[in-house]
């Protein structure tokens, strides 16, 4: 390696620096393949067992679930990794997953306070063609191409994000939401619940969605 190449590499921003500068960072392989396979199977078994609702008002007639116990466990399991990648101390708020179908569109939007620091994680898909997740930062749009196990870490309350029409058959995406422990949204811990793995008060899941991506 040349001295010039070493100098260039030394100036390359770390993931926390990149996140601080642009408000998002790609996290390839955030979830190990065996766990991605497990959650892909888990979501499909829940679907076959008719344990998912299709009342998602942001993506109509698409199976989804708020605060699922397995994904709330994943929310905490991945928190140390997410903290390392964004350089912040985090508090968990909630998880949400959606099983996208052909033709689904997610409109350009920003999220509510409980989604200050968000992870959009691909659990599995059929077929394998990537479906871009777009985020707008500093006047520019970036399309993240996520394979199973890959994630996009982003500031959901600050930056617009969206997805165009899905051309595949099925794609399971889980959204893991946190707030900065030292930031302005600490009151959003557990998304107003007593602990993780509990429904929202009144169990009005649809009302409490965040237009997760």
C-alpha atoms as an extended CHARMM CRD file, in Angstrom:
* protein
*
       213  EXT
         1         1  UNK       CA              0.0000000000        0.0000000000        0.0000000000  PROA      1               0.0000000000
         2         2  UNK       CA              1.3690000000        3.4250000000       -0.9380000000  PROA      2               0.0000000000
         3         3  UNK       CA              1.9070000000        6.2590000000        1.5290000000  PROA      3               0.0000000000
         4         4  UNK       CA             -0.7830000000        8.2540000000       -0.2930000000  PROA      4               0.0000000000
         5         5  UNK       CA             -3.2890000000        5.4030000000        0.0520000000  PROA      5               0.0000000000
         6         6  UNK       CA             -2.5060000000        5.1210000000        3.7740000000  PROA      6               0.0000000000
         7         7  UNK       CA             -3.1360000000        8.8520000000        4.1590000000  PROA      7               0.0000000000
         8         8  UNK       CA             -6.4740000000        8.6010000000        2.3060000000  PROA      8               0.0000000000
         9         9  UNK       CA             -7.5820000000        5.6520000000        4.4710000000  PROA      9               0.0000000000
        10        10  UNK       CA             -6.6020000000        7.5460000000        7.6110000000  PROA      10              0.0000000000
        11        11  UNK       CA             -8.8990000000       10.4180000000        6.6200000000  PROA      11              0.0000000000
        12        12  UNK       CA            -11.8800000000        8.1480000000        5.8840000000  PROA      12              0.0000000000
        13        13  UNK       CA            -14.5900000000        8.9190000000        8.4640000000  PROA      13              0.0000000000
        14        14  UNK       CA            -15.5570000000        6.2730000000       10.9700000000  PROA      14              0.0000000000
        15        15  UNK       CA            -19.1920000000        5.0920000000       11.0750000000  PROA      15              0.0000000000
        16        16  UNK       CA            -20.0460000000        7.3780000000       14.0550000000  PROA      16              0.0000000000
        17        17  UNK       CA            -18.4300000000       10.3170000000       12.2190000000  PROA      17              0.0000000000
        18        18  UNK       CA            -20.3570000000        9.4960000000        9.0550000000  PROA      18              0.0000000000
        19        19  UNK       CA            -23.5930000000        9.2360000000       11.0110000000  PROA      19              0.0000000000
        20        20  UNK       CA            -22.9500000000       12.5840000000       12.7040000000  PROA      20              0.0000000000
        21        21  UNK       CA            -22.2120000000       14.2490000000        9.3560000000  PROA      21              0.0000000000
        22        22  UNK       CA            -25.0100000000       12.8800000000        7.1680000000  PROA      22              0.0000000000
        23        23  UNK       CA            -27.5960000000       11.4390000000        9.5780000000  PROA      23              0.0000000000
        24        24  UNK       CA            -27.4850000000        7.9080000000        8.1990000000  PROA      24              0.0000000000
        25        25  UNK       CA            -25.0370000000        5.0560000000        7.7290000000  PROA      25              0.0000000000
        26        26  UNK       CA            -25.2770000000        1.6620000000        6.0290000000  PROA      26              0.0000000000
        27        27  UNK       CA            -24.7100000000       -1.3390000000        8.3360000000  PROA      27              0.0000000000
        28        28  UNK       CA            -23.8790000000       -4.4030000000        6.2150000000  PROA      28              0.0000000000
        29        29  UNK       CA            -24.2670000000       -7.7040000000        8.0560000000  PROA      29              0.0000000000
        30        30  UNK       CA            -25.6570000000       -6.1380000000       11.2280000000  PROA      30              0.0000000000
        31        31  UNK       CA            -27.5520000000       -9.3740000000       11.9070000000  PROA      31              0.0000000000
        32        32  UNK       CA            -25.8060000000      -12.7140000000       11.4980000000  PROA      32              0.0000000000
        33        33  UNK       CA            -27.2290000000      -14.9750000000        8.7430000000  PROA      33              0.0000000000
        34        34  UNK       CA            -28.5170000000      -17.6750000000       11.0810000000  PROA      34              0.0000000000
        35        35  UNK       CA            -30.6120000000      -15.1450000000       13.0160000000  PROA      35              0.0000000000
        36        36  UNK       CA            -31.8770000000      -13.5160000000        9.8230000000  PROA      36              0.0000000000
        37        37  UNK       CA            -32.9840000000      -16.9750000000        8.6310000000  PROA      37              0.0000000000
        38        38  UNK       CA            -34.6870000000      -17.6210000000       11.9760000000  PROA      38              0.0000000000
        39        39  UNK       CA            -36.6530000000      -14.3580000000       11.8990000000  PROA      39              0.0000000000
        40        40  UNK       CA            -37.6360000000      -14.8590000000        8.2410000000  PROA      40              0.0000000000
        41        41  UNK       CA            -39.0770000000      -18.2440000000        9.2120000000  PROA      41              0.0000000000
        42        42  UNK       CA            -40.6800000000      -16.7560000000       12.3400000000  PROA      42              0.0000000000
        43        43  UNK       CA            -42.4940000000      -14.0420000000       10.3760000000  PROA      43              0.0000000000
        44        44  UNK       CA            -43.7850000000      -16.5110000000        7.8110000000  PROA      44              0.0000000000
        45        45  UNK       CA            -44.9890000000      -18.9410000000       10.4820000000  PROA      45              0.0000000000
        46        46  UNK       CA            -46.8790000000      -16.0850000000       12.1630000000  PROA      46              0.0000000000
        47        47  UNK       CA            -48.4310000000      -15.2130000000        8.8050000000  PROA      47              0.0000000000
        48        48  UNK       CA            -49.4610000000      -18.8220000000        8.1200000000  PROA      48              0.0000000000
        49        49  UNK       CA            -50.8940000000      -19.0490000000       11.6470000000  PROA      49              0.0000000000
        50        50  UNK       CA            -52.9910000000      -15.9090000000       11.0140000000  PROA      50              0.0000000000
        51        51  UNK       CA            -51.3190000000      -14.1000000000       13.9120000000  PROA      51              0.0000000000
        52        52  UNK       CA            -50.5570000000      -10.9070000000       11.9970000000  PROA      52              0.0000000000
        53        53  UNK       CA            -52.9040000000       -7.9930000000       11.4240000000  PROA      53              0.0000000000
        54        54  UNK       CA            -53.2860000000       -6.2270000000        8.0800000000  PROA      54              0.0000000000
        55        55  UNK       CA            -54.4560000000       -2.8860000000        9.4810000000  PROA      55              0.0000000000
        56        56  UNK       CA            -51.3080000000       -0.9230000000        8.6700000000  PROA      56              0.0000000000
        57        57  UNK       CA            -52.6710000000        2.4510000000        7.5520000000  PROA      57              0.0000000000
        58        58  UNK       CA            -49.3790000000        3.5020000000        5.9630000000  PROA      58              0.0000000000
        59        59  UNK       CA            -49.0990000000        0.4060000000        3.7590000000  PROA      59              0.0000000000
        60        60  UNK       CA            -52.6910000000       -0.8820000000        3.4480000000  PROA      60              0.0000000000
        61        61  UNK       CA            -53.5000000000       -4.5910000000        3.6670000000  PROA      61              0.0000000000
        62        62  UNK       CA            -49.9170000000       -5.4840000000        4.5230000000  PROA      62              0.0000000000
        63        63  UNK       CA            -49.2270000000       -7.8490000000        7.4680000000  PROA      63              0.0000000000
        64        64  UNK       CA            -47.4460000000       -6.1320000000       10.3470000000  PROA      64              0.0000000000
        65        65  UNK       CA            -46.9840000000       -6.1850000000       14.1040000000  PROA      65              0.0000000000
        66        66  UNK       CA            -46.0950000000       -3.6850000000       16.8450000000  PROA      66              0.0000000000
        67        67  UNK       CA            -44.0030000000       -4.7350000000       19.8490000000  PROA      67              0.0000000000
        68        68  UNK       CA            -43.7130000000       -8.4280000000       18.9590000000  PROA      68              0.0000000000
        69        69  UNK       CA            -41.8830000000      -10.1680000000       21.8140000000  PROA      69              0.0000000000
        70        70  UNK       CA            -39.1980000000      -11.7380000000       19.5980000000  PROA      70              0.0000000000
        71        71  UNK       CA            -38.4060000000       -8.4490000000       17.8730000000  PROA      71              0.0000000000
        72        72  UNK       CA            -38.4410000000       -6.5230000000       21.1530000000  PROA      72              0.0000000000
        73        73  UNK       CA            -35.7470000000       -8.9750000000       22.2480000000  PROA      73              0.0000000000
        74        74  UNK       CA            -33.8540000000       -8.2020000000       19.0470000000  PROA      74              0.0000000000
        75        75  UNK       CA            -34.2140000000       -4.4780000000       19.8010000000  PROA      75              0.0000000000
        76        76  UNK       CA            -32.1830000000       -4.9720000000       22.9830000000  PROA      76              0.0000000000
        77        77  UNK       CA            -29.8630000000       -7.6240000000       21.5360000000  PROA      77              0.0000000000
        78        78  UNK       CA            -28.6450000000       -5.2440000000       18.8230000000  PROA      78              0.0000000000
        79        79  UNK       CA            -28.5780000000       -2.0800000000       20.9280000000  PROA      79              0.0000000000
        80        80  UNK       CA            -24.8330000000       -2.3410000000       21.8520000000  PROA      80              0.0000000000
        81        81  UNK       CA            -23.9330000000       -2.8060000000       18.1780000000  PROA      81              0.0000000000
        82        82  UNK       CA            -26.0700000000        0.1520000000       17.1530000000  PROA      82              0.0000000000
        83        83  UNK       CA            -24.5590000000        2.3200000000       19.9070000000  PROA      83              0.0000000000
        84        84  UNK       CA            -21.0750000000        1.4610000000       18.6690000000  PROA      84              0.0000000000
        85        85  UNK       CA            -21.9760000000        2.3370000000       15.0760000000  PROA      85              0.0000000000
        86        86  UNK       CA            -23.6790000000        5.6720000000       15.8370000000  PROA      86              0.0000000000
        87        87  UNK       CA            -21.5000000000        6.7670000000       18.7690000000  PROA      87              0.0000000000
        88        88  UNK       CA            -24.4810000000        7.4770000000       21.0450000000  PROA      88              0.0000000000
        89        89  UNK       CA            -25.8960000000        5.9920000000       24.2460000000  PROA      89              0.0000000000
        90        90  UNK       CA            -29.3900000000        4.7680000000       23.4250000000  PROA      90              0.0000000000
        91        91  UNK       CA            -32.6830000000        3.9310000000       25.1010000000  PROA      91              0.0000000000
        92        92  UNK       CA            -35.0440000000        1.4800000000       23.3550000000  PROA      92              0.0000000000
        93        93  UNK       CA            -38.5230000000        2.6630000000       22.3920000000  PROA      93              0.0000000000
        94        94  UNK       CA            -40.2210000000       -0.0420000000       20.3180000000  PROA      94              0.0000000000
        95        95  UNK       CA            -39.9800000000       -2.4880000000       17.4260000000  PROA      95              0.0000000000
        96        96  UNK       CA            -42.3000000000       -2.8850000000       14.4570000000  PROA      96              0.0000000000
        97        97  UNK       CA            -42.1840000000       -5.2660000000       11.5320000000  PROA      97              0.0000000000
        98        98  UNK       CA            -43.9070000000       -5.4220000000        8.2130000000  PROA      98              0.0000000000
        99        99  UNK       CA            -44.1380000000       -8.1770000000        5.5870000000  PROA      99              0.0000000000
       100       100  UNK       CA            -44.2060000000       -6.2080000000        2.3440000000  PROA      100             0.0000000000
       101       101  UNK       CA            -46.0110000000       -7.5510000000       -0.7320000000  PROA      101             0.0000000000
       102       102  UNK       CA            -45.7930000000       -6.7700000000       -4.4380000000  PROA      102             0.0000000000
       103       103  UNK       CA            -46.8330000000       -3.2200000000       -5.2640000000  PROA      103             0.0000000000
       104       104  UNK       CA            -46.3780000000       -1.7970000000       -1.7590000000  PROA      104             0.0000000000
       105       105  UNK       CA            -45.2330000000        1.8330000000       -1.6050000000  PROA      105             0.0000000000
       106       106  UNK       CA            -44.0190000000        3.8510000000        1.3580000000  PROA      106             0.0000000000
       107       107  UNK       CA            -44.5730000000        7.5760000000        0.8840000000  PROA      107             0.0000000000
       108       108  UNK       CA            -41.8800000000       10.1470000000        1.6120000000  PROA      108             0.0000000000
       109       109  UNK       CA            -42.1230000000       11.0840000000        5.2910000000  PROA      109             0.0000000000
       110       110  UNK       CA            -40.3830000000       11.7320000000        8.5920000000  PROA      110             0.0000000000
       111       111  UNK       CA            -41.0710000000        9.8840000000       11.8430000000  PROA      111             0.0000000000
       112       112  UNK       CA            -42.2950000000       10.7770000000       15.3080000000  PROA      112             0.0000000000
       113       113  UNK       CA            -40.0780000000       11.4540000000       18.3460000000  PROA      113             0.0000000000
       114       114  UNK       CA            -39.8820000000        7.8140000000       19.4850000000  PROA      114             0.0000000000
       115       115  UNK       CA            -38.0100000000        7.0470000000       16.2400000000  PROA      115             0.0000000000
       116       116  UNK       CA            -35.1790000000        9.5250000000       16.8000000000  PROA      116             0.0000000000
       117       117  UNK       CA            -32.5330000000        6.8740000000       16.0380000000  PROA      117             0.0000000000
       118       118  UNK       CA            -33.8780000000        4.1150000000       13.8200000000  PROA      118             0.0000000000
       119       119  UNK       CA            -32.6420000000        0.8980000000       12.2600000000  PROA      119             0.0000000000
       120       120  UNK       CA            -34.4060000000       -0.5480000000        9.2150000000  PROA      120             0.0000000000
       121       121  UNK       CA            -33.2590000000       -4.1750000000        8.9680000000  PROA      121             0.0000000000
       122       122  UNK       CA            -33.9060000000       -6.6200000000        6.1220000000  PROA      122             0.0000000000
       123       123  UNK       CA            -34.8900000000      -10.0010000000        7.5980000000  PROA      123             0.0000000000
       124       124  UNK       CA            -35.5080000000      -11.8570000000        4.3510000000  PROA      124             0.0000000000
       125       125  UNK       CA            -37.0650000000      -11.5440000000        0.9340000000  PROA      125             0.0000000000
       126       126  UNK       CA            -38.2860000000      -13.4010000000       -2.1280000000  PROA      126             0.0000000000
       127       127  UNK       CA            -36.7490000000      -13.0880000000       -4.7290000000  PROA      127             0.0000000000
       128       128  UNK       CA            -33.3370000000      -11.6720000000       -3.8160000000  PROA      128             0.0000000000
       129       129  UNK       CA            -33.3960000000       -8.4940000000       -5.9620000000  PROA      129             0.0000000000
       130       130  UNK       CA            -32.6980000000       -5.5100000000       -3.6660000000  PROA      130             0.0000000000
       131       131  UNK       CA            -35.4320000000       -2.9200000000       -3.0410000000  PROA      131             0.0000000000
       132       132  UNK       CA            -33.9680000000        0.5690000000       -2.4560000000  PROA      132             0.0000000000
       133       133  UNK       CA            -34.7180000000        2.4110000000        0.7610000000  PROA      133             0.0000000000
       134       134  UNK       CA            -34.2810000000        6.1170000000        0.0080000000  PROA      134             0.0000000000
       135       135  UNK       CA            -33.1680000000        8.7270000000        2.5170000000  PROA      135             0.0000000000
       136       136  UNK       CA            -32.6840000000       12.4450000000        1.8330000000  PROA      136             0.0000000000
       137       137  UNK       CA            -29.8230000000       14.2280000000        3.5550000000  PROA      137             0.0000000000
       138       138  UNK       CA            -28.2120000000       17.6000000000        2.8520000000  PROA      138             0.0000000000
       139       139  UNK       CA            -30.3430000000       18.0080000000       -0.2620000000  PROA      139             0.0000000000
       140       140  UNK       CA            -29.2450000000       14.6900000000       -1.7520000000  PROA      140             0.0000000000
       141       141  UNK       CA            -31.0400000000       11.3470000000       -1.9880000000  PROA      141             0.0000000000
       142       142  UNK       CA            -29.3500000000        8.0260000000       -1.1890000000  PROA      142             0.0000000000
       143       143  UNK       CA            -30.8400000000        4.6240000000       -2.0730000000  PROA      143             0.0000000000
       144       144  UNK       CA            -29.7210000000        1.9050000000        0.3410000000  PROA      144             0.0000000000
       145       145  UNK       CA            -29.6980000000       -1.6100000000       -1.1360000000  PROA      145             0.0000000000
       146       146  UNK       CA            -30.1790000000       -4.0450000000        1.7360000000  PROA      146             0.0000000000
       147       147  UNK       CA            -29.7040000000       -7.8120000000        1.5820000000  PROA      147             0.0000000000
       148       148  UNK       CA            -30.9910000000       -9.9930000000        4.4400000000  PROA      148             0.0000000000
       149       149  UNK       CA            -29.0440000000       -9.0770000000        7.5770000000  PROA      149             0.0000000000
       150       150  UNK       CA            -28.1530000000       -5.5960000000        6.2870000000  PROA      150             0.0000000000
       151       151  UNK       CA            -29.5860000000       -2.4300000000        7.8350000000  PROA      151             0.0000000000
       152       152  UNK       CA            -29.7730000000        1.3110000000        7.4240000000  PROA      152             0.0000000000
       153       153  UNK       CA            -29.2140000000        3.3950000000       10.5570000000  PROA      153             0.0000000000
       154       154  UNK       CA            -30.7650000000        6.8540000000       10.2370000000  PROA      154             0.0000000000
       155       155  UNK       CA            -32.2930000000        9.7930000000       12.0840000000  PROA      155             0.0000000000
       156       156  UNK       CA            -35.9460000000        9.1420000000       11.3180000000  PROA      156             0.0000000000
       157       157  UNK       CA            -37.2690000000       12.3600000000       12.8590000000  PROA      157             0.0000000000
       158       158  UNK       CA            -34.8920000000       14.6050000000       10.9130000000  PROA      158             0.0000000000
       159       159  UNK       CA            -34.6400000000       13.1620000000        7.4130000000  PROA      159             0.0000000000
       160       160  UNK       CA            -37.2370000000       12.2370000000        4.8300000000  PROA      160             0.0000000000
       161       161  UNK       CA            -37.2130000000        8.6090000000        3.7100000000  PROA      161             0.0000000000
       162       162  UNK       CA            -39.3840000000        6.5150000000        1.3860000000  PROA      162             0.0000000000
       163       163  UNK       CA            -39.6700000000        3.4760000000       -0.8790000000  PROA      163             0.0000000000
       164       164  UNK       CA            -40.9940000000        3.1860000000       -4.4270000000  PROA      164             0.0000000000
       165       165  UNK       CA            -43.3030000000        0.3390000000       -5.5090000000  PROA      165             0.0000000000
       166       166  UNK       CA            -41.9940000000       -3.0960000000       -4.4720000000  PROA      166             0.0000000000
       167       167  UNK       CA            -41.4990000000       -5.4000000000       -7.4610000000  PROA      167             0.0000000000
       168       168  UNK       CA            -40.7740000000       -8.6070000000       -5.5340000000  PROA      168             0.0000000000
       169       169  UNK       CA            -43.1060000000      -11.1400000000       -3.9330000000  PROA      169             0.0000000000
       170       170  UNK       CA            -42.3430000000      -10.7190000000       -0.2280000000  PROA      170             0.0000000000
       171       171  UNK       CA            -39.8920000000       -8.8390000000        1.9920000000  PROA      171             0.0000000000
       172       172  UNK       CA            -39.7750000000       -8.8330000000        5.7970000000  PROA      172             0.0000000000
       173       173  UNK       CA            -38.4090000000       -5.6470000000        7.3500000000  PROA      173             0.0000000000
       174       174  UNK       CA            -38.0630000000       -4.9510000000       11.0600000000  PROA      174             0.0000000000
       175       175  UNK       CA            -37.7630000000       -1.4200000000       12.4160000000  PROA      175             0.0000000000
       176       176  UNK       CA            -35.8630000000       -0.9810000000       15.6650000000  PROA      176             0.0000000000
       177       177  UNK       CA            -36.3530000000        2.4100000000       17.2770000000  PROA      177             0.0000000000
       178       178  UNK       CA            -34.2760000000        4.1800000000       19.9260000000  PROA      178             0.0000000000
       179       179  UNK       CA            -33.7250000000        7.6170000000       21.4030000000  PROA      179             0.0000000000
       180       180  UNK       CA            -30.5010000000        9.3130000000       22.4530000000  PROA      180             0.0000000000
       181       181  UNK       CA            -30.0750000000        8.7900000000       26.1990000000  PROA      181             0.0000000000
       182       182  UNK       CA            -28.5630000000       12.2800000000       26.3850000000  PROA      182             0.0000000000
       183       183  UNK       CA            -30.9590000000       13.9210000000       23.9280000000  PROA      183             0.0000000000
       184       184  UNK       CA            -34.3350000000       15.7170000000       23.9920000000  PROA      184             0.0000000000
       185       185  UNK       CA            -36.5740000000       12.6420000000       23.6000000000  PROA      185             0.0000000000
       186       186  UNK       CA            -35.7130000000       10.5180000000       26.6560000000  PROA      186             0.0000000000
       187       187  UNK       CA            -39.3790000000       10.5860000000       27.7150000000  PROA      187             0.0000000000
       188       188  UNK       CA            -40.0700000000        8.3010000000       24.7350000000  PROA      188             0.0000000000
       189       189  UNK       CA            -38.3160000000        5.3430000000       26.3870000000  PROA      189             0.0000000000
       190       190  UNK       CA            -40.3860000000        2.1670000000       25.7840000000  PROA      190             0.0000000000
       191       191  UNK       CA            -42.7300000000        4.3270000000       23.6430000000  PROA      191             0.0000000000
       192       192  UNK       CA            -44.8110000000        5.2690000000       26.6860000000  PROA      192             0.0000000000
       193       193  UNK       CA            -45.1340000000        1.6710000000       27.9110000000  PROA      193             0.0000000000
       194       194  UNK       CA            -44.1090000000        0.2970000000       31.2790000000  PROA      194             0.0000000000
       195       195  UNK       CA            -41.5650000000       -2.0690000000       29.6810000000  PROA      195             0.0000000000
       196       196  UNK       CA            -40.7730000000       -3.5800000000       26.3270000000  PROA      196             0.0000000000
       197       197  UNK       CA            -42.9550000000       -6.4710000000       25.0490000000  PROA      197             0.0000000000
       198       198  UNK       CA            -46.1630000000       -4.7610000000       26.1660000000  PROA      198             0.0000000000
       199       199  UNK       CA            -48.9180000000       -3.3280000000       23.9530000000  PROA      199             0.0000000000
       200       200  UNK       CA            -49.5150000000        0.3780000000       23.8280000000  PROA      200             0.0000000000
       201       201  UNK       CA            -52.1330000000        1.6620000000       26.2910000000  PROA      201             0.0000000000
       202       202  UNK       CA            -55.5100000000        0.8810000000       24.7850000000  PROA      202             0.0000000000
       203       203  UNK       CA            -53.7720000000       -1.4380000000       22.2600000000  PROA      203             0.0000000000
       204       204  UNK       CA            -54.3500000000        1.0840000000       19.4660000000  PROA      204             0.0000000000
       205       205  UNK       CA            -51.4080000000       -0.1580000000       17.4300000000  PROA      205             0.0000000000
       206       206  UNK       CA            -52.4770000000        1.4130000000       14.1680000000  PROA      206             0.0000000000
       207       207  UNK       CA            -52.7130000000        4.8810000000       15.6850000000  PROA      207             0.0000000000
       208       208  UNK       CA            -49.2140000000        4.5470000000       17.1060000000  PROA      208             0.0000000000
       209       209  UNK       CA            -47.4100000000        3.5310000000       13.9520000000  PROA      209             0.0000000000
       210       210  UNK       CA            -44.5490000000        5.7500000000       12.7960000000  PROA      210             0.0000000000
       211       211  UNK       CA            -44.6370000000        5.0760000000        9.0620000000  PROA      211             0.0000000000
       212       212  UNK       CA            -41.7870000000        2.6580000000        9.6250000000  PROA      212             0.0000000000
       213       213  UNK       CA            -39.7500000000        1.7520000000        6.5960000000  PROA      213             0.0000000000
